């Protein structure tokens, strides 16, 4: 009954979810201390009130949540902080989404239920199951224009999904592949070891590839009555989800487009459901032009990439959508007053 009451409380507060339910940070304070960082400083820099973490039904702003993970990694000196945190994050600690998965009949239905309803746990996020024939690909990606750096969150979240999978298939189960959208980190061998699978970086999405035959196994804690109640309640909820601003939506699309080259205004406008002229006019009313927004996103990403010593300067031009390294170098000097090599040294 305790689990039932806990889940009901989560549903009742889902309507005022500001970004991500606090259950996503379950045990975070303890883990930051365990890794040797000053908890108060990490939370202070990230703009998070630690009292919010005491109740899984409260919520955090998604940019602050991603920032606290990045700060924890930086201040603890543990570059793979999110990877380690995710490995020990038990499904029940996720609250709403965790129990939906654990109560499902099979692993396949658990993964479908979790990805279909993940938006109630965390806003401005893509989660989906992609059919690849004999395997499923579980995709995860944040779609929030104000969040440019989210490596720690990605590694944490795939770790949490893997823990649900290993709840059924055993602690050493090997998925077919693991994909991350970020560039390969310095200690990438640890990712292969902990996921027990080939790991690929610079991919379109953060993903887990798993054989379909493996997902047919029954969930050990299947509870059809509780699952039915939770799913019925979800369908009845009339959630008033406040979407991010148009400017942040455009920033998010710009970041995704940079991996393919120069962002295109007409294409992004179409993806958002507007005409190019309408998007231009609405950005202008917010004090932006599309070109200025592209430049701003590039400069912010460039600063973050420069802090990651494992990313060669020669690769940054292409990560930022430039066709030539010289164009990136000129833009960087305009942003920061020095060229990239001088900045890093």
Secondary structure, DSSP 8 states (H G I E B T S, - for coil): -HHHHHHHHHHHHGGG--SEEGGGGTTHHHHHHHTT--HHHHHHHHT--GGGGG-TTSEE-HHHHHHHHHHHHHHHT-TTHHHHHHHT--GGGGTHHHHHHHHSSBHHHHHHHHHHHHHHHBSSEEEEEEE-SSEEEEEEEE--TT----HHHHHHHHHHHHHHHHHHH-TT---SEEE-SS---TTTHHHHHHHTSEEE-S-SSEEEEEEGGGGGSB-TT--HHHHHHHHHHHHH---------HHHHHHHHHHHHHTTSS--HHHHHHHHT--HHHHHHHHHHTT--HHHHHHHHHHHHHHHHHH-TTS-HHHHHHHTT-SSHHHHHHHHHHHHSS-HHHHH-
